[in-house]
């Protein structure tokens, strides 16, 4: 997260926020979410590139 971007993971699913654009992925559309630490030791979330059938990456 910085002043323009964020990833929100909550009971509803995963939301990506970039400036004024938000893309929501509800849990039924998500197969997995992977977590890894960034080199700066800040948390970094990375959703799986493979979502369940019927979902879109738009």
Buried (B, 14 or more C-beta within 10 A) or exposed (E): EEEEEEBBBEEEBBBBBEEEEEEEBEEEBBEEBEEEEEEEEEEEBEBEEEBEEEBEEE
